[in-house]
Amino acid sequence: MGVTTVLPRTTAARPFSVFGFSSAQAVAFLLLLAAIVLAPFGIYPVFLMKVLCFALFACAFNLLIGFVGLLSFGHAAYFGMGSYVTAWTAKTWGLTPEIAILLGGLTGGLLGCVFGALAIRRQGLYFAMITLALAQMNYFFCLQAPFTGGEDGIQQVPRGNLFGLISLRSDMAMYVVVAVVFLVFFLLIHRVVHSPFGQVLKAIRENEPRATSLGYRTDDYKLIAFVLSTFIAGIAGGTKALVFGIATLTDVNYAMSGEVVLMNLLGGMGTIFGPVIGAGIIQWTENALAGAGAWVTVTQGVIFVACVLMFRRGVVGEIAALIKRPL
């Protein structure tokens, strides 16, 4: 009579994680946090605030292109309208900065809801062209609308007092607010990407027909992701308007949409930290070559070509592939 041996059930080893971050991502986040805390003691805070605003804008765009696979050529519309609404409400209505920034984000989200409902029915190049056309319509609206100030923009926007109590006239005080806004929404994006909702978005990116066959209403998921991305873009634009005290047509111009694409390509689409690095590199080159005029654009073009030819996964994407860990 044979003896049956029952082997103990083993469980698959789960990867180490801290608040949803893998070990490599946790180290990268700690380095990012340390840089945010220490950088203003050695670098001009206004420049750092500009980097953080554009990094948040790039992260919002990456949520759409990196995790859903939708290429929008019109994200400047939401960034710029968030900037205009925040600037106008802070200057005309005297709203506190946190409410003005929130209204800027809600404006970006509302505009994204309308534009997304029109564009989301198309895919690929058609989707990109529709978003570009809608963004250009928004640009000409901003050019003609009375409240935007036309080509002069909205100038002398007060930073105000946070919660009506804390003055933001000091660059360091404003920097703390910008850093907190960036970290809150950076962590929000990370949580969304690693949630069940985010897994569906990745499935849509990889194979939308199969996701549809599994019962997911893919258009609804894409629209929600689109609106969330535009809301965060509006927050980034509104924060930038308060930092510099001005909102102009530059924020809604199509060149801004191209710049955020470049930030993601350079840093690494589909990575959490790629857009932050890409935004930092682009803003650093613009600052370093500020006196070179048109050479700034030429330099960015060279960087883009080099990235496409040599670093197709972007800086962070190549590092992630090298260490074989997601970043």
C-alpha positions in Angstrom: 0.0 0.0 0.0 1.6 3.2 -1.2 2.0 6.2 1.0 0.7 9.6 -0.2 2.9 12.5 0.6 1.1 15.8 1.0 3.3 18.8 0.2 2.7 22.0 2.1 1.0 24.7 0.0 3.4 27.5 -0.9 2.5 31.1 -1.6 4.0 33.1 -4.3 6.5 35.6 -3.1 5.2 39.1 -3.2 7.5 41.9 -4.2 8.5 44.2 -1.5 6.6 47.5 -1.5 6.2 50.6 0.7 2.9 52.5 0.2 2.5 50.9 -3.2 6.1 51.7 -4.2 8.5 48.9 -5.2 11.9 49.0 -3.4 13.5 50.8 -6.4 10.6 53.3 -6.6 10.7 53.9 -2.8 14.4 54.8 -3.1 13.7 57.0 -6.1 10.9 58.7 -4.2 13.1 59.3 -1.2 15.8 60.9 -3.4 13.1 63.1 -5.1 11.8 64.1 -1.6 15.3 64.9 -0.4 16.0 67.0 -3.6 12.7 69.0 -3.1 13.6 69.7 0.6 17.3 70.6 0.1 17.3 72.2 -3.4 16.0 75.7 -2.4 19.0 76.2 -0.1 21.3 76.1 -3.2 19.1 76.9 -6.2 16.9 79.9 -6.9 13.4 78.9 -5.5 11.5 80.5 -8.3 13.2 78.3 -10.9 12.5 75.2 -8.7 8.9 76.2 -8.5 8.7 76.4 -12.3 10.3 73.0 -12.6 7.8 71.5 -10.1 4.8 73.1 -11.9 5.9 71.7 -15.3 6.8 68.4 -13.7 3.2 68.1 -12.4 1.9 69.1 -15.9 4.1 66.4 -17.4 2.9 63.8 -14.9 -0.7 64.6 -15.8 0.1 64.2 -19.4 1.9 60.9 -18.7 -1.2 59.5 -17.0 -2.9 59.7 -20.4 -0.2 58.8 -22.9 1.9 56.5 -20.7 -0.8 54.4 -19.1 -3.8 54.7 -21.5 -2.0 55.1 -24.8 -3.8 58.3 -25.8 -1.6 61.0 -27.4 -3.1 64.4 -26.9 -1.7 67.4 -28.8 -3.9 69.9 -27.0 -3.0 69.6 -23.3 -1.9 73.2 -23.3 -5.6 74.2 -23.4 -6.2 72.8 -19.9 -2.9 74.0 -18.5 -3.5 77.5 -19.9 -7.2 77.7 -18.9 -6.3 76.7 -15.3 -3.7 79.4 -15.3 -6.2 82.1 -16.6 -9.0 81.2 -14.2 -6.7 81.0 -11.2 -5.1 84.4 -12.1 -8.4 86.1 -12.8 -10.2 84.8 -9.7 -7.2 85.7 -7.5 -6.9 89.2 -8.9 -10.5 90.2 -9.5 -12.4 88.3 -6.8 -9.6 88.3 -4.3 -9.9 84.5 -3.6 -7.3 82.8 -1.4 -4.7 80.9 -3.4 -5.9 77.4 -2.5 -9.4 78.1 -3.8 -8.1 79.9 -6.9 -5.9 77.0 -7.8 -8.7 74.5 -7.2 -11.0 76.5 -9.5 -8.2 76.4 -12.1 -8.1 72.6 -11.8 -11.9 72.3 -12.0 -11.9 74.5 -15.1 -9.3 72.2 -16.7 -11.4 69.2 -15.7 -14.6 70.6 -17.0 -13.0 71.6 -20.3 -11.5 68.1 -20.5 -14.9 66.6 -19.9 -16.3 68.5 -22.9 -13.3 68.0 -25.2 -12.8 64.5 -24.1 -16.4 63.5 -24.9 -15.8 64.7 -28.4 -12.4 63.3 -29.0 -12.5 60.0 -27.1 -14.6 58.3 -29.8 -11.6 58.3 -32.1 -8.2 56.6 -31.8 -4.6 57.1 -32.8 -3.9 60.0 -35.1 -7.5 61.0 -35.3 -7.7 61.5 -31.6 -4.5 63.5 -31.6 -5.7 65.8 -34.4 -9.1 66.4 -32.7 -7.4 67.4 -29.5 -5.1 69.8 -31.4 -8.1 71.4 -33.2 -10.1 71.8 -30.0 -7.0 73.3 -28.3 -6.5 75.8 -31.1 -10.2 76.8 -30.8 -9.5 77.4 -27.1 -6.4 79.5 -28.0 -8.4 81.8 -30.2 -11.1 82.1 -27.5 -8.4 83.2 -25.0 -7.0 85.7 -27.6 -10.4 87.4 -27.9 -12.1 86.9 -24.5 -12.1 90.2 -22.5 -11.1 88.6 -19.1 -7.8 87.1 -20.5 -6.3 90.5 -21.4 -5.6 89.4 -25.0 -1.9 89.5 -25.9 -1.1 91.3 -22.6 -2.5 88.5 -20.5 -3.5 88.9 -16.8 -0.6 90.6 -15.0 0.2 91.5 -11.4 -1.6 88.5 -10.0 -1.3 88.5 -6.2 -0.1 85.4 -4.4 -2.4 86.2 -1.5 -2.6 84.5 1.9 -2.9 80.7 2.2 -6.2 80.0 4.0 -6.4 83.7 4.6 -3.7 83.5 7.2 -0.2 82.7 5.7 1.3 85.2 3.4 2.9 83.8 0.2 4.8 86.9 -0.8 8.0 85.2 0.3 9.5 82.9 -2.3 10.2 80.2 0.3 6.7 80.2 1.6 5.4 79.9 -2.0 7.9 77.1 -2.6 6.5 75.1 0.2 3.0 75.4 -1.1 4.1 74.4 -4.7 6.1 71.4 -3.3 3.1 70.2 -1.3 0.8 70.5 -4.3 3.2 68.6 -6.5 3.7 65.8 -4.0 0.0 65.4 -3.3 -0.9 65.0 -6.9 2.2 63.0 -7.8 1.2 60.5 -5.1 -2.4 60.6 -6.3 -1.3 59.7 -9.9 0.9 56.9 -8.4 -2.1 55.5 -6.5 -4.4 55.7 -9.5 -1.9 53.9 -11.7 -1.5 51.0 -9.2 -5.2 50.7 -8.4 -7.6 48.2 -10.1 -8.7 51.2 -12.2 -5.2 51.8 -13.3 -4.8 48.1 -14.3 -7.8 48.4 -16.6 -6.2 51.5 -18.1 -3.0 49.5 -18.8 -5.1 46.7 -20.4 -6.8 49.3 -22.7 -3.4 50.6 -23.7 -2.1 47.1 -24.5 -5.2 45.6 -26.2 -8.4 47.6 -26.2 -10.5 45.1 -28.1 -9.7 42.4 -25.6 -10.5 44.7 -22.7 -13.9 45.4 -24.3 -14.5 41.7 -24.8 -13.9 41.2 -21.0 -16.9 43.5 -20.4 -15.1 46.8 -19.7 -16.7 50.0 -21.1 -13.4 51.3 -22.4 -14.7 54.6 -23.5 -15.9 55.4 -20.0 -12.5 54.5 -18.5 -10.6 56.6 -21.1 -12.9 59.6 -20.5 -12.4 59.4 -16.7 -8.6 59.2 -17.2 -8.8 62.1 -19.6 -10.7 64.3 -17.2 -8.4 63.4 -14.3 -5.4 64.3 -16.5 -6.9 67.6 -17.5 -7.9 68.4 -13.9 -4.3 68.0 -12.7 -3.0 69.9 -15.7 -5.3 72.8 -14.7 -3.9 72.6 -11.1 -0.4 72.8 -12.5 -1.3 75.8 -14.7 -3.0 77.6 -11.8 -0.1 77.1 -9.5 2.3 78.5 -12.1 0.1 81.6 -12.5 0.4 82.4 -8.8 4.2 81.7 -8.8 4.9 84.2 -11.5 1.9 86.5 -11.0 0.9 86.3 -14.7 -1.1 84.2 -17.1 -0.4 84.7 -20.9 -1.2 83.1 -24.3 2.0 81.2 -24.0 0.3 78.8 -21.6 -2.4 77.9 -24.1 -0.2 77.9 -27.2 0.3 74.7 -29.2 4.0 75.0 -28.5 3.2 74.2 -24.8 1.5 71.0 -25.9 4.6 70.0 -27.9 6.9 70.8 -24.9 5.0 68.5 -22.5 5.3 65.7 -25.1 9.0 66.3 -25.3 9.3 66.1 -21.5 7.7 62.7 -21.4 9.7 61.4 -24.3 12.9 62.5 -22.7 12.1 61.3 -19.2 10.3 58.1 -20.2 6.7 57.6 -20.9 4.9 55.0 -18.8 7.2 55.5 -15.9 6.3 57.3 -12.7 9.4 59.4 -12.3 10.2 59.9 -16.0 8.1 63.0 -16.5 9.7 64.7 -13.5 13.2 64.1 -14.8 12.2 65.2 -18.3 10.6 68.4 -17.1 13.8 69.2 -15.1 16.0 68.6 -18.0 13.9 70.8 -20.4 13.6 73.6 -17.9 17.3 73.5 -17.1 18.2 73.8 -20.8 15.8 76.7 -21.3 17.2 78.5 -18.3 20.9 77.8 -19.3 20.3 78.9 -22.9 18.0 81.8 -22.1 20.3 84.3 -23.8 20.7 82.2 -26.9 17.3 83.1 -28.4 16.2 80.7 -31.1 19.0 78.3 -30.2 16.8 77.1 -27.3 14.3 75.5 -29.7 17.2 74.1 -31.8 18.7 72.5 -28.8 15.4 71.0 -27.7 15.1 69.6 -31.3 18.5 68.0 -31.1 17.7 66.5 -27.7 14.5 65.1 -29.1 16.3 63.5 -32.1 19.0 62.1 -29.8 16.4 60.7 -27.4 14.5 59.0 -30.2 17.6 57.5 -31.7 19.5 56.5 -28.6 17.1 56.5 -25.6 13.8 55.3 -27.0 12.5 54.5 -23.5 13.7 57.8 -22.1 16.3 58.5 -19.4 14.3 56.8 -16.6 13.0 54.1 -18.9 16.6 53.1 -19.8 17.7 53.2 -16.1 14.7 50.9 -15.3 15.7 48.5 -18.0 19.3 48.5 -16.8 18.4 47.7 -13.2 15.4 45.5 -14.3 13.1 47.3 -11.9 10.1 49.5 -12.7 10.5 53.2 -12.0 
